[in-house]
Amino acid sequence: DVMATRQTGFAMLFGGSVQEAHDFALIAQVATLKSRIPFLNIFDGFRTSHEIQKIDGISDETIQAMMPFDKVMEHRERALNPKNPVIRGTAQNPDLFFQARKAANLYFDQTPAIVQETMDEFYEHTGRKYSLFYYIGHPEAEKVIVLMGSGQGPVIETIETMVEQGEKVGALIIRLYRPFDMDYFIDKIPDTVKSIAVMD
């Protein structure tokens, strides 16, 4: 269902477990305030949303330590306010409209780095380490599965078993789907890979 939102301009962060859905709620909140890009914290309906699983909760102290309150105030100051009138939503010809669209790219271009910095800060507070893309498997894998969401659980277990049996396989888990950092993605795939399967 969320594929229908790809062109909305929202950043898309995918969790593959109940723990990740919980953790990514804070990561997305902090990253959206720092990047000024709206975020979707995505996890599978039913498979994750209805799963009963124990998690490590995030303490109020961690939330307070990570929350950029200066950015919260900046966000509030950008809201419509009769004391600070601004003009928004006026008619624009194609040339000006395109300039406005191009200006938004600067925010999108910096978002992956902001998300990774936020994940690194989260690790310092909780000990749970996340990255934009997560590779698991043989360092010289010839076959790699690329996927995101709750399918990662059984795939990770399978990859670990197959690697123990001597097979050169791996899996690349996508967490930040939009904006997609192609350089980071390619860097995570071993140079030895001959075939890639992309799971829908």
Buried (B, 14 or more C-beta within 10 A) or exposed (E): EBEEEEEEBBBBBBBBBBBBBBBBBBBBBBBBBBBBBEBBBBBBEEBBEEEEEEEEEBEEEBBEEBBBEEBEEEEEEEEEEEEEEEEEEEEEEEEEEEEEEEEEEEBBEBBBEBBBEBBEBBEEBBEBEBBBBBBBBBEEBBBBBBBBBBBBEEBBEEBBEBBEEEBBBBBBBBBBBBBBBEEBBEEBBBEBBEEEEEEE
